[in-house]
Amino acid sequence: MAIRRGRGVAAINYPTGMNLGGDPTQALVHSTPTGNFMVTLSSVDLGQGMKQIMAQICAETIGVPTDRVVVDTADTDTGPHCMGTFASRGTHRAGNAVIQAAREARQVMLEVAAEELEVNASDLETDGQGNILVKGAPQKSISIFDVALSAHFKRGRSISGRGMFLIPRSYPEKETGAMKPSTCYAHACTVAEVEVDDETGEVTVLTVKNVFEIGRALNPKMVEQQLVGGSWMGISHALYETTEPYYPNRDHGGTDFNQYLMPGPGDLAETEIIVLERPSADGPYGAKGPGEMCANPQIPAVANAVFDAIGVRIDTLPITPERILRALKAQAN
């Protein structure tokens, strides 16, 4: 009996969103009387950081600090239409809609500022700190706070905008069935190193090295956190998680999450993340959707590493000690 070591590689590509009649998402943006901005969406934040990213996108487009933007994703009854938070589409679809809405709101804001400063709106620019300046004459300026007050109480203007992102629908070719389900794809490659105890069947993941191409990382730290967490989740899918821990008999299956096996801190491998930025032509500021794919390539990489270690292919998840021992026994016979 021995500890066997193996290495596995897996590469994937993952579509951002899908072709559902154009996969539309809408957004609304408006200012408050104090010059803050509200983004209204029906795209729900599932913990992946959508509110932060939408605030950044809106702030960048209008030209204000991010902390001047509030994102409301509270109610699909009163919010603008969204197909849903799935298919890694949130940043791409909602982000594009927010850009459109923010651009419209920005234009109204500049028009009001132009009236106050007695210049043309095309001669104005924002400084990103909450002020609007005359190009070439920054001493002539007005705060966005004062512009919002003027719009609401003097000019009778609504600093607001509407946005909707809709991709061209792709229809299957009659002859081949070929179609284009998405406008951009993210990519990833994982290399996993494992040790397998051929006496107990226990698998220890030693290292996981991940390379992700995700368009542009709009918030690099949040991207890194998502990719590291996803890598650990992929290992969990590969080796631990199942609703049927006792097989082939299901009589003693788990009944709650207290009996649902997941790795603890001591089971997590040394993890390396490398992010490649290849901006998408139609993504908001070049972003794609790194969402779900962050937990995908680790599963086949670990499976391939186990095969490399013991010479037997395990084709059912999770790759448990029992399944490994059964496979080794079958190989010996």
C-alpha positions as CSV (number, residue, x, y, z in Angstrom):
1,M,0.0,0.0,0.0
2,A,1.2,3.5,-0.8
3,I,0.4,7.2,-1.3
4,R,0.1,7.8,-5.0
5,R,0.5,11.3,-6.5
6,G,-1.1,12.7,-9.6
7,R,-1.6,15.8,-11.6
8,G,-4.7,16.8,-13.6
9,V,-5.5,19.6,-16.1
10,A,-8.8,20.9,-17.3
11,A,-9.8,23.9,-19.4
12,I,-13.2,25.3,-20.1
13,N,-15.0,28.2,-21.7
14,Y,-18.2,29.7,-20.4
15,P,-20.9,31.8,-22.0
16,T,-21.9,35.1,-20.5
17,G,-25.7,35.0,-20.4
18,M,-27.8,33.2,-23.0
19,N,-29.9,33.8,-26.1
20,L,-33.4,34.2,-24.7
21,G,-35.1,36.6,-27.1
22,G,-32.3,39.0,-26.7
23,D,-31.8,38.3,-22.9
24,P,-32.9,41.8,-21.9
25,T,-32.2,43.7,-18.8
26,Q,-33.4,47.3,-17.9
27,A,-32.1,49.9,-15.5
28,L,-33.2,53.2,-14.2
29,V,-31.0,56.0,-12.8
30,H,-32.1,59.2,-11.1
31,S,-30.5,61.8,-8.8
32,T,-31.8,62.9,-5.5
33,P,-32.1,66.6,-4.6
34,T,-28.7,66.4,-2.9
35,G,-26.9,65.1,-6.0
36,N,-26.6,61.5,-5.0
37,F,-27.7,58.9,-7.6
38,M,-30.1,55.9,-7.3
39,V,-29.8,52.9,-9.6
40,T,-33.0,50.8,-9.7
41,L,-32.7,47.2,-10.9
42,S,-34.6,44.0,-10.8
43,S,-31.3,42.1,-11.0
44,V,-30.8,40.5,-7.6
45,D,-27.5,40.5,-5.7
46,L,-26.9,36.9,-4.6
47,G,-23.8,37.8,-2.7
48,Q,-21.6,38.0,-5.7
49,G,-21.2,41.8,-5.4
50,M,-23.6,43.1,-8.0
51,K,-24.6,46.2,-6.0
52,Q,-21.0,47.2,-5.6
53,I,-20.2,46.7,-9.3
54,M,-23.3,48.5,-10.5
55,A,-22.5,51.4,-8.2
56,Q,-19.0,51.6,-9.7
57,I,-20.3,51.4,-13.3
58,C,-22.9,54.1,-12.7
59,A,-20.3,56.4,-10.9
60,E,-17.8,55.9,-13.6
61,T,-20.3,56.8,-16.3
62,I,-21.8,59.9,-14.6
63,G,-18.5,61.1,-13.2
64,V,-19.1,61.0,-9.5
65,P,-17.5,59.1,-6.6
66,T,-18.8,55.6,-6.1
67,D,-20.1,56.4,-2.6
68,R,-22.5,58.9,-4.2
69,V,-24.4,56.0,-5.8
70,V,-27.0,53.7,-4.1
71,V,-28.2,50.6,-5.9
72,D,-31.8,49.3,-5.2
73,T,-32.5,45.7,-6.2
74,A,-35.4,45.3,-3.9
75,D,-38.6,44.6,-5.8
76,T,-39.2,42.9,-9.2
77,D,-42.8,44.3,-9.1
78,T,-41.7,47.9,-9.1
79,G,-38.3,47.7,-10.7
80,P,-37.5,47.6,-14.4
81,H,-37.5,44.3,-16.2
82,C,-34.7,41.8,-15.9
83,M,-34.5,38.2,-17.1
84,G,-32.9,37.2,-13.8
85,T,-29.6,36.6,-12.0
86,F,-28.4,33.5,-13.6
87,A,-26.1,32.3,-16.4
88,S,-23.3,34.6,-15.2
89,R,-25.1,37.5,-16.9
90,G,-25.5,40.0,-14.1
91,T,-22.4,42.2,-14.6
92,H,-22.6,42.1,-18.4
93,R,-26.3,42.6,-19.0
94,A,-27.2,44.9,-16.1
95,G,-23.9,46.7,-16.4
96,N,-24.7,47.7,-20.0
97,A,-28.2,48.8,-19.0
98,V,-26.8,50.9,-16.2
99,I,-24.3,52.6,-18.6
100,Q,-27.1,53.6,-20.9
101,A,-29.3,54.9,-18.1
102,A,-26.4,56.8,-16.5
103,R,-25.4,58.4,-19.8
104,E,-28.9,59.7,-20.2
105,A,-28.9,61.0,-16.6
106,R,-25.5,62.6,-17.1
107,Q,-26.6,64.4,-20.2
108,V,-29.5,66.0,-18.3
109,M,-27.2,66.9,-15.5
110,L,-24.8,68.6,-17.9
111,E,-27.6,70.5,-19.5
112,V,-28.8,71.9,-16.2
113,A,-25.2,72.8,-15.3
114,A,-24.8,74.5,-18.6
115,E,-27.8,76.7,-17.9
116,E,-26.4,77.7,-14.5
117,L,-22.9,78.4,-15.9
118,E,-24.2,80.0,-19.1
119,V,-22.1,77.8,-21.4
120,N,-22.8,74.9,-23.8
121,A,-23.3,71.4,-22.3
122,S,-20.7,70.1,-24.7
123,D,-18.1,72.4,-23.0
124,L,-18.5,70.7,-19.6
125,E,-16.8,67.8,-18.0
126,T,-16.9,66.1,-14.5
127,D,-13.9,65.8,-12.2
128,G,-15.0,62.5,-10.6
129,Q,-15.1,64.3,-7.2
130,G,-18.6,65.7,-7.4
131,N,-18.0,68.8,-9.5
132,I,-18.7,69.9,-13.1
133,L,-16.0,72.1,-14.8
134,V,-15.8,74.1,-17.9
135,K,-13.2,72.5,-20.2
136,G,-10.0,74.5,-20.3
137,A,-11.3,76.8,-17.5
138,P,-11.6,74.6,-14.4
139,Q,-12.0,77.7,-12.2
140,K,-15.5,78.1,-13.6
141,S,-17.3,75.2,-12.0
142,I,-20.4,74.1,-10.1
143,S,-21.0,71.2,-7.7
144,I,-23.3,68.4,-8.7
145,F,-25.0,69.1,-5.4
146,D,-25.9,72.6,-6.6
147,V,-26.9,71.3,-10.0
148,A,-29.3,68.8,-8.4
149,L,-30.9,71.5,-6.3
150,S,-31.3,73.7,-9.4
151,A,-32.8,70.9,-11.4
152,H,-35.4,70.0,-8.7
153,F,-36.3,73.4,-7.3
154,K,-35.5,75.9,-10.1
155,R,-35.3,74.4,-13.5
156,G,-38.0,71.7,-13.1
157,R,-35.8,69.0,-14.6
158,S,-35.5,65.3,-13.7
159,I,-31.9,64.2,-13.8
160,S,-32.8,60.7,-14.7
161,G,-32.1,58.1,-17.4
162,R,-33.4,54.8,-18.7
163,G,-31.3,51.9,-20.1
164,M,-31.9,48.6,-21.7
165,F,-29.4,46.0,-23.0
166,L,-30.6,43.6,-25.6
167,I,-28.3,41.3,-27.6
168,P,-29.1,40.4,-31.3
169,R,-31.1,37.2,-31.3
170,S,-29.4,34.2,-32.9
171,Y,-31.6,31.7,-34.8
172,P,-30.5,28.1,-35.5
173,E,-29.4,27.4,-39.0
174,K,-31.8,25.0,-40.6
175,E,-29.1,22.8,-42.1
176,T,-26.7,22.5,-39.2
177,G,-28.6,23.8,-36.1
178,A,-25.7,26.1,-35.4
179,M,-26.4,29.3,-33.6
180,K,-24.6,31.8,-31.4
181,P,-26.0,31.5,-27.8
182,S,-23.8,34.3,-26.4
183,T,-21.9,37.3,-27.5
184,C,-18.8,36.7,-25.3
185,Y,-17.2,33.8,-23.4
186,A,-14.9,33.7,-20.4
187,H,-12.2,31.0,-20.2
188,A,-10.3,29.1,-17.5
189,C,-7.7,26.5,-17.0
190,T,-6.9,24.6,-13.8
191,V,-4.0,22.3,-12.8
192,A,-4.6,20.2,-9.7
193,E,-2.1,18.1,-7.8
194,V,-3.4,15.3,-5.5
195,E,-2.3,12.5,-3.3
196,V,-4.4,9.3,-3.1
197,D,-4.0,6.7,-0.3
198,D,-4.7,3.4,-2.1
199,E,-5.3,1.7,1.2
200,T,-8.0,4.1,2.5
201,G,-9.1,5.7,-0.7
202,E,-8.6,9.2,0.8
203,V,-7.8,12.0,-1.6
204,T,-5.8,15.0,-0.5
205,V,-5.7,18.0,-2.9
206,L,-2.2,19.5,-2.5
207,T,-2.3,22.5,-4.9
208,V,-4.8,24.1,-7.3
209,K,-3.5,26.6,-9.8
210,N,-6.2,28.5,-11.7
211,V,-5.9,30.9,-14.7
212,F,-9.1,32.8,-15.6
213,E,-9.7,35.1,-18.5
214,I,-12.7,37.2,-17.5
215,G,-12.7,40.3,-19.7
216,R,-11.8,43.3,-17.6
217,A,-11.8,42.9,-13.8
218,L,-13.9,45.9,-12.7
219,N,-13.1,45.3,-9.0
220,P,-9.9,43.1,-8.9
221,K,-10.2,42.3,-5.2
222,M,-13.8,41.1,-5.5
223,V,-12.9,39.1,-8.6
224,E,-10.0,37.4,-6.7
225,Q,-12.3,36.6,-3.8
226,Q,-14.9,35.1,-6.1
227,L,-12.4,33.0,-7.9
228,V,-10.7,31.7,-4.8
229,G,-14.0,30.8,-3.2
230,G,-15.2,29.2,-6.4
231,S,-12.0,27.1,-6.6
232,W,-12.6,25.7,-3.1
233,M,-16.3,25.1,-4.1
234,G,-15.1,23.1,-7.1
235,I,-12.9,20.9,-4.9
236,S,-15.9,20.4,-2.6
237,H,-18.1,19.4,-5.6
238,A,-15.4,17.0,-6.8
239,L,-14.7,15.2,-3.5
240,Y,-17.3,15.8,-0.9
241,E,-20.8,17.1,-1.6
242,T,-23.7,14.7,-2.2
243,T,-27.2,14.1,-0.9
244,E,-26.5,10.4,-1.0
245,P,-23.5,9.7,1.3
246,Y,-24.3,6.0,1.7
247,Y,-24.4,4.1,-1.6
248,P,-25.4,2.0,-3.3
249,N,-28.1,1.9,-0.6
250,R,-30.1,5.2,-0.1
251,D,-31.9,4.2,3.1
252,H,-29.5,6.3,5.3
253,G,-29.3,9.4,3.1
254,G,-28.7,12.8,4.7
255,T,-31.8,14.7,5.9
256,D,-30.3,18.1,6.6
257,F,-27.2,20.2,6.2
258,N,-25.8,18.9,9.5
259,Q,-25.3,15.7,7.5
260,Y,-24.1,17.3,4.3
261,L,-20.4,16.8,3.9
262,M,-18.2,19.7,3.0
263,P,-14.5,20.4,3.4
264,G,-13.3,22.4,6.4
265,P,-10.4,24.9,6.5
266,G,-7.9,22.0,7.0
267,D,-9.1,20.3,3.8
268,L,-8.5,23.3,1.5
269,A,-5.6,23.2,-0.9
270,E,-3.0,25.8,-1.6
271,T,-4.7,27.9,-4.2
272,E,-3.2,30.2,-6.8
273,I,-5.3,32.5,-9.0
274,I,-4.1,34.3,-12.1
275,V,-6.4,36.7,-13.9
276,L,-6.0,37.5,-17.6
277,E,-7.8,40.6,-18.7
278,R,-9.0,40.5,-22.3
279,P,-11.8,43.2,-22.5
280,S,-15.0,42.1,-24.2
281,A,-16.1,44.4,-27.1
282,D,-19.7,44.5,-25.9
283,G,-19.1,44.2,-22.1
284,P,-19.6,47.1,-19.7
285,Y,-16.1,48.7,-19.6
286,G,-14.9,45.3,-21.1
287,A,-16.3,43.0,-18.4
288,K,-17.5,39.5,-18.9
289,G,-19.2,37.2,-16.5
290,P,-16.8,35.2,-14.2
291,G,-19.7,34.0,-12.0
292,E,-20.5,30.3,-12.2
293,M,-17.5,29.2,-14.1
294,C,-15.2,29.9,-11.1
295,A,-16.2,26.5,-9.7
296,N,-16.2,24.5,-12.9
297,P,-12.6,23.6,-14.1
298,Q,-11.5,22.3,-10.7
299,I,-13.9,19.3,-10.9
300,P,-12.5,17.7,-14.0
301,A,-8.9,18.7,-13.0
302,V,-9.2,16.9,-9.7
303,A,-10.8,13.9,-11.5
304,N,-8.0,13.8,-14.0
305,A,-5.4,14.1,-11.1
306,V,-7.0,11.1,-9.4
307,F,-6.9,9.1,-12.6
308,D,-3.2,10.1,-13.1
309,A,-2.5,8.9,-9.5
310,I,-4.3,5.5,-9.5
311,G,-4.8,4.7,-13.2
312,V,-8.5,4.2,-12.8
313,R,-11.1,6.6,-14.1
314,I,-13.8,7.6,-11.5
315,D,-16.8,8.9,-13.5
316,T,-19.3,9.5,-10.7
317,L,-19.2,12.5,-8.3
318,P,-18.2,12.9,-5.6
319,I,-14.9,10.9,-5.9
320,T,-15.2,9.4,-2.4
321,P,-12.8,6.9,-0.7
322,E,-15.4,4.2,-1.2
323,R,-15.6,4.7,-4.9
324,I,-11.9,4.8,-5.3
325,L,-11.5,1.5,-3.3
326,R,-14.2,-0.1,-5.4
327,A,-12.5,1.0,-8.6
328,L,-9.1,-0.3,-7.4
329,K,-10.6,-3.6,-6.5
330,A,-12.3,-3.9,-9.8
331,Q,-9.0,-3.1,-11.6
332,A,-7.2,-5.8,-9.6
333,N,-9.8,-8.4,-10.5
